[in-house]
Amino acid sequence: MRESDPSAIGRRVERIWNDVLEVTPEEAGATFFELGGQGVSALRIAARVGAELGIAVEAGAVFEHPSLPAFVRHVLARARDAAEDASEGASGDHSQSGPQGL
């Protein structure tokens, strides 16, 4: 199920991040790398964001946005992009389509 509330998305991404990276309260605010994150961790985070929130995120995004706030912003941007794409598709706008009647 796709979540649409930005604050709810942020909280869910934070839970996923903390769970995968086993973040303790003392480590809150540490970056992915400071938390010992590796490729497998990035894959797990990306997969869970996709599975739990319905938002497609590349594992490499974790490396490009290694702090939790930056990664949340990235996920929110992906969610907005997906929502815009869905609304454009649902609007029936076929102006970009090829010739009709072929």
Backbone as a printed PyTorch tensor [residue, N CA C, xyz], in Angstrom:
tensor([[[  0.8450,  -1.1820,   0.0000],
         [  0.0000,   0.0000,   0.0000],
         [  0.8860,   1.2390,   0.0000]],

        [[  0.5800,   2.1720,  -0.8470],
         [  1.3850,   3.3850,  -0.9840],
         [  0.9470,   4.4010,   0.0640]],

        [[  1.9080,   4.8730,   0.8320],
         [  1.6900,   5.9040,   1.8490],
         [  1.8190,   7.2510,   1.1650]],

        [[  0.9990,   8.2420,   1.5550],
         [  1.0750,   9.5400,   0.8980],
         [  1.3950,  10.6880,   1.8540]],

        [[  1.2310,  10.4980,   3.1540],
         [  1.5030,  11.5510,   4.1200],
         [  3.0220,  11.6620,   4.3380]],

        [[  3.6170,  12.8230,   4.0190],
         [  5.0770,  12.9540,   4.1400],
         [  5.6120,  12.6560,   5.5360]],

        [[  4.9280,  13.0940,   6.5760],
         [  5.4520,  12.8380,   7.9230],
         [  5.3690,  11.3500,   8.2570]],

        [[  4.3220,  10.6690,   7.7990],
         [  4.2070,   9.2260,   8.0200],
         [  5.2890,   8.4820,   7.2400]],

        [[  5.5530,   8.9200,   6.0210],
         [  6.6200,   8.3090,   5.2230],
         [  7.9490,   8.4890,   5.9430]],

        [[  8.2150,   9.6860,   6.4210],
         [  9.4610,   9.9520,   7.1250],
         [  9.6410,   9.0700,   8.3470]],

        [[  8.5670,   8.8930,   9.1170],
         [  8.6550,   8.0320,  10.3070],
         [  8.9090,   6.5830,   9.9220]],

        [[  8.2510,   6.1190,   8.8560],
         [  8.4420,   4.7280,   8.4260],
         [  9.8550,   4.5110,   7.8880]],

        [[ 10.3620,   5.4740,   7.1290],
         [ 11.7390,   5.3590,   6.6250],
         [ 12.7110,   5.3510,   7.8030]],

        [[ 12.4690,   6.1880,   8.7940],
         [ 13.3340,   6.2110,   9.9740],
         [ 13.3130,   4.8630,  10.6910]],

        [[ 12.1320,   4.2510,  10.8240],
         [ 12.0480,   2.9340,  11.4690],
         [ 12.8240,   1.8870,  10.6780]],

        [[ 12.6790,   1.9210,   9.3560],
         [ 13.4050,   0.9680,   8.5080],
         [ 14.9090,   1.1680,   8.6730]],

        [[ 15.3500,   2.4070,   8.5700],
         [ 16.7700,   2.7630,   8.7030],
         [ 17.3110,   2.2530,  10.0380]],

        [[ 16.6020,   2.5900,  11.1180],
         [ 17.0500,   2.2070,  12.4580],
         [ 17.0560,   0.6920,  12.6440]],

        [[ 16.0750,   0.0300,  12.0760],
         [ 15.9940,  -1.4230,  12.2070],
         [ 17.1290,  -2.1080,  11.4460]],

        [[ 17.3060,  -1.7420,  10.1880],
         [ 18.3370,  -2.3930,   9.3600],
         [ 19.7340,  -2.1170,   9.9150]],

        [[ 19.9700,  -0.8800,  10.3280],
         [ 21.3020,  -0.4980,  10.7950],
         [ 21.4790,  -0.7000,  12.3020]],

        [[ 20.4330,  -1.2020,  12.9620],
         [ 20.4680,  -1.4590,  14.4050],
         [ 20.9720,  -0.2400,  15.1720]],

        [[ 20.3200,   0.8940,  14.9340],
         [ 20.7130,   2.1590,  15.5310],
         [ 20.2780,   2.2040,  16.9960]],

        [[ 21.2090,   2.5430,  17.8580],
         [ 20.9010,   2.7460,  19.2770],
         [ 20.5790,   4.2260,  19.4910]],

        [[ 19.9230,   4.5770,  20.5890],
         [ 19.6220,   5.9950,  20.8480],
         [ 20.8810,   6.8770,  20.8360]],

        [[ 21.9850,   6.3410,  21.2850],
         [ 23.2320,   7.1110,  21.3010],
         [ 23.7470,   7.3850,  19.8840]],

        [[ 23.3530,   6.5530,  18.9260],
         [ 23.8410,   6.6890,  17.5470],
         [ 22.9060,   7.5160,  16.6660]],

        [[ 21.7930,   7.9710,  17.2230],
         [ 20.8630,   8.7800,  16.4340],
         [ 21.6200,   9.9640,  15.8480]],

        [[ 21.4390,  10.2130,  14.5940],
         [ 22.1280,  11.3020,  13.9120],
         [ 23.3970,  10.8800,  13.1950]],

        [[ 23.8480,   9.6570,  13.4320],
         [ 25.0370,   9.1650,  12.7380],
         [ 24.6920,   8.8460,  11.2890]],

        [[ 25.6730,   8.9530,  10.4290],
         [ 25.4440,   8.6590,   9.0140],
         [ 25.4660,   7.1510,   8.7610]],

        [[ 25.0190,   6.7890,   7.5860],
         [ 25.0250,   5.3960,   7.1460],
         [ 26.4120,   4.7810,   7.3430]],

        [[ 27.4350,   5.5150,   6.9530],
         [ 28.7990,   4.9980,   7.0370],
         [ 29.2660,   4.9130,   8.4840]],

        [[ 28.9330,   5.9110,   9.2950],
         [ 29.3040,   5.8950,  10.7110],
         [ 28.6330,   4.7350,  11.4500]],

        [[ 27.4730,   4.3030,  10.9460],
         [ 26.7410,   3.1930,  11.5470],
         [ 27.2240,   1.8380,  11.0380]],

        [[ 28.2550,   1.8480,  10.1980],
         [ 28.8090,   0.6010,   9.6720],
         [ 28.0350,   0.0520,   8.4900]],

        [[ 27.2280,   0.9160,   7.8680],
         [ 26.4370,   0.4810,   6.7140],
         [ 27.3120,   0.0220,   5.5620]],

        [[ 26.8480,  -1.0150,   4.8760],
         [ 27.5480,  -1.5660,   3.7160],
         [ 26.5260,  -1.8080,   2.6110]],

        [[ 26.9840,  -2.3770,   1.5280],
         [ 26.1150,  -2.6240,   0.3810],
         [ 24.8850,  -3.4390,   0.7130]],

        [[ 25.0570,  -4.4770,   1.5240],
         [ 23.9200,  -5.3210,   1.8890],
         [ 22.8950,  -4.5130,   2.6820]],

        [[ 23.3740,  -3.6430,   3.5620],
         [ 22.4680,  -2.7950,   4.3460],
         [ 21.6900,  -1.8570,   3.4230]],

        [[ 22.3770,  -1.2760,   2.4550],
         [ 21.7160,  -0.3750,   1.5110],
         [ 20.6460,  -1.1180,   0.7170]],

        [[ 20.9630,  -2.3370,   0.2920],
         [ 19.9790,  -3.1440,  -0.4360],
         [ 18.7660,  -3.4470,   0.4310]],

        [[ 18.9970,  -3.7690,   1.6900],
         [ 17.8870,  -4.0730,   2.5970],
         [ 17.0080,  -2.8510,   2.8350]],

        [[ 17.6330,  -1.7060,   3.0350],
         [ 16.8650,  -0.4740,   3.2500],
         [ 16.0130,  -0.1740,   2.0200]],

        [[ 16.6270,  -0.2060,   0.8460],
         [ 15.9040,   0.0890,  -0.3970],
         [ 14.7670,  -0.9090,  -0.6220]],

        [[ 15.0290,  -2.1860,  -0.3810],
         [ 14.0060,  -3.2080,  -0.5850],
         [ 12.8320,  -3.0130,   0.3720]],

        [[ 13.1210,  -2.6940,   1.6100],
         [ 12.0420,  -2.5130,   2.5810],
         [ 11.2370,  -1.2530,   2.2960]],

        [[ 11.8890,  -0.1780,   1.8640],
         [ 11.1580,   1.0310,   1.4910],
         [ 10.2030,   0.6950,   0.3500]],

        [[ 10.6890,  -0.0630,  -0.6280],
         [  9.8230,  -0.4640,  -1.7380],
         [  8.6880,  -1.3580,  -1.2980]],

        [[  8.9920,  -2.3530,  -0.4820],
         [  7.9780,  -3.3240,  -0.0600],
         [  6.9570,  -2.7180,   0.8990]],

        [[  7.4230,  -1.9220,   1.8450],
         [  6.5320,  -1.4110,   2.8870],
         [  5.8270,  -0.1230,   2.5060]],

        [[  6.4560,   0.6820,   1.6630],
         [  5.8750,   1.9780,   1.3150],
         [  5.4530,   2.0730,  -0.1480]],

        [[  5.8780,   1.1170,  -0.9590],
         [  5.5350,   1.1720,  -2.3750],
         [  6.2740,   2.2630,  -3.1240]],

        [[  7.4320,   2.6630,  -2.6070],
         [  8.2290,   3.7220,  -3.2320],
         [  9.5300,   3.0970,  -3.7220]],

        [[  9.7420,   3.1310,  -5.0210],
         [ 10.9470,   2.5390,  -5.6040],
         [ 12.1520,   3.4280,  -5.3120]],

        [[ 13.1410,   2.8450,  -4.6490],
         [ 14.3720,   3.5510,  -4.3090],
         [ 15.5410,   2.6460,  -4.6690]],

        [[ 16.5170,   3.2010,  -5.3310],
         [ 17.7250,   2.4520,  -5.6620],
         [ 18.6080,   2.3400,  -4.4240]],

        [[ 19.2740,   1.2260,  -4.2620],
         [ 20.1730,   1.0420,  -3.1250],
         [ 21.2740,   2.1040,  -3.1260]],

        [[ 21.7120,   2.5100,  -4.2940],
         [ 22.7530,   3.5350,  -4.3890],
         [ 22.3530,   4.8650,  -3.7870]],

        [[ 21.0570,   5.1080,  -3.6640],
         [ 20.5910,   6.3620,  -3.0700],
         [ 21.0240,   6.4850,  -1.6160]],

        [[ 21.1740,   5.3570,  -0.9410],
         [ 21.6250,   5.3840,   0.4490],
         [ 23.0550,   5.9130,   0.5100]],

        [[ 23.8780,   5.5500,  -0.4610],
         [ 25.2580,   6.0380,  -0.5050],
         [ 25.3040,   7.5130,  -0.9110]],

        [[ 24.4000,   7.9160,  -1.7780],
         [ 24.3550,   9.3090,  -2.2280],
         [ 23.7600,  10.2370,  -1.1750]],

        [[ 22.9240,   9.6910,  -0.2970],
         [ 22.2460,  10.4580,   0.7540],
         [ 22.4740,   9.7180,   2.0810]],

        [[ 23.7060,   9.7630,   2.6170],
         [ 24.0620,   8.8910,   3.7410],
         [ 23.5450,   9.3030,   5.1160]],

        [[ 22.9350,  10.4720,   5.2380],
         [ 22.3350,  10.8170,   6.5320],
         [ 20.8440,  10.5030,   6.4510]],

        [[ 20.2610,  10.1950,   7.5920],
         [ 18.8380,   9.8700,   7.6020],
         [ 17.9880,  11.0170,   7.0650]],

        [[ 18.1900,  12.2640,   7.4930],
         [ 17.3580,  13.3450,   6.9380],
         [ 17.4800,  13.4840,   5.4150]],

        [[ 18.6940,  13.3440,   4.8970],
         [ 18.8910,  13.4480,   3.4480],
         [ 18.2200,  12.2860,   2.7270]],

        [[ 18.3110,  11.0910,   3.2910],
         [ 17.6800,   9.9360,   2.6600],
         [ 16.1590,  10.0600,   2.6990]],

        [[ 15.6200,  10.5420,   3.8020],
         [ 14.1630,  10.7560,   3.8870],
         [ 13.7300,  11.7530,   2.8190]],

        [[ 14.4700,  12.8450,   2.6540],
         [ 14.1260,  13.8340,   1.6130],
         [ 14.1370,  13.1850,   0.2370]],

        [[ 15.1100,  12.3250,  -0.0090],
         [ 15.1820,  11.6240,  -1.2950],
         [ 13.9600,  10.7220,  -1.4930]],

        [[ 13.5990,   9.9610,  -0.4720],
         [ 12.4380,   9.0720,  -0.5670],
         [ 11.1700,   9.9000,  -0.8070]],

        [[ 11.0320,  11.0220,  -0.1070],
         [  9.8540,  11.8790,  -0.3000],
         [  9.8030,  12.4300,  -1.7240]],

        [[ 10.9590,  12.7860,  -2.2700],
         [ 11.0000,  13.2700,  -3.6560],
         [ 10.5790,  12.1610,  -4.6200]],

        [[ 11.0370,  10.9320,  -4.3750],
         [ 10.6360,   9.7950,  -5.2140],
         [  9.1350,   9.5570,  -5.1070]],

        [[  8.5900,   9.6960,  -3.9060],
         [  7.1440,   9.5130,  -3.7040],
         [  6.3680,  10.5780,  -4.4690]],

        [[  6.8260,  11.8280,  -4.4250],
         [  6.1610,  12.9110,  -5.1620],
         [  6.2180,  12.6550,  -6.6610]],

        [[  7.3980,  12.2360,  -7.1480],
         [  7.5480,  11.9450,  -8.5750],
         [  6.5850,  10.8390,  -9.0020]],

        [[  6.4910,   9.7870,  -8.1950],
         [  5.6030,   8.6720,  -8.5230],
         [  4.1520,   9.1170,  -8.5090]],

        [[  3.7760,   9.9740,  -7.5530],
         [  2.3950,  10.4610,  -7.4790],
         [  2.0680,  11.3370,  -8.6820]],

        [[  3.0190,  12.1700,  -9.0910],
         [  2.8060,  13.0160, -10.2720],
         [  2.6680,  12.1700, -11.5250]],

        [[  3.5190,  11.1580, -11.6630],
         [  3.4330,  10.2670, -12.8220],
         [  2.0880,   9.5550, -12.8480]],

        [[  1.6290,   9.1200, -11.6910],
         [  0.3480,   8.4070, -11.6120],
         [ -0.8060,   9.3320, -11.9610]],

        [[ -0.7570,  10.5810, -11.4870],
         [ -1.8620,  11.4970, -11.7780],
         [ -1.8610,  11.9000, -13.2460]],

        [[ -0.6870,  12.0120, -13.8540],
         [ -0.6360,  12.3190, -15.2870],
         [ -1.1940,  11.1630, -16.0980]],

        [[ -0.8790,   9.9480, -15.7020],
         [ -1.3960,   8.7750, -16.4030],
         [ -2.8980,   8.6250, -16.2240]],

        [[ -3.3970,   8.9710, -15.0560],
         [ -4.8280,   8.8390, -14.7660],
         [ -5.6420,   9.9440, -15.4200]],

        [[ -4.9910,  11.0580, -15.7670],
         [ -5.7330,  12.1790, -16.3450],
         [ -6.1340,  11.9060, -17.7870]],

        [[ -5.5810,  10.8790, -18.3750],
         [ -5.9310,  10.5460, -19.7490],
         [ -5.2230,  11.4030, -20.7520]],

        [[ -4.2040,  12.1280, -20.3300],
         [ -3.4460,  12.9790, -21.2330],
         [ -2.5690,  12.1070, -22.1160]],

        [[ -2.9570,  12.0100, -23.3510],
         [ -2.2030,  11.1860, -24.2950],
         [ -1.5310,  12.0540, -25.3380]],

        [[ -1.2820,  13.3140, -25.0030],
         [ -0.6830,  14.2270, -25.9740],
         [  0.7200,  13.7980, -26.3860]],

        [[  1.3780,  12.9970, -25.5620],
         [  2.7260,  12.5520, -25.8800],
         [  2.6890,  11.2300, -26.6490]],

        [[  1.5180,  10.6860, -26.8720],
         [  1.3900,   9.3880, -27.5620],
         [  1.6590,   9.5450, -29.0410]],

        [[  1.9020,   8.4420, -29.6520],
         [  2.1170,   8.4390, -31.0940],
         [  0.8180,   8.6450, -31.8440]],

        [[  0.8400,   8.5150, -33.1680],
         [ -0.3540,   8.7140, -33.9940],
         [ -1.4760,   7.7610, -33.5800]],

        [[ -2.6640,   8.2970, -33.5650],
         [ -3.8380,   7.5090, -33.1780],
         [ -4.4190,   6.8200, -34.3970]],

        [[ -5.1030,   5.7340, -34.1560],
         [ -5.8210,   5.0460, -35.2260],
         [ -4.9670,   4.1460, -36.0670]],

        [[ -3.7680,   3.8380, -35.6390],
         [ -2.9160,   2.9490, -36.4340],
         [ -3.0860,   1.5350, -36.0130]]])
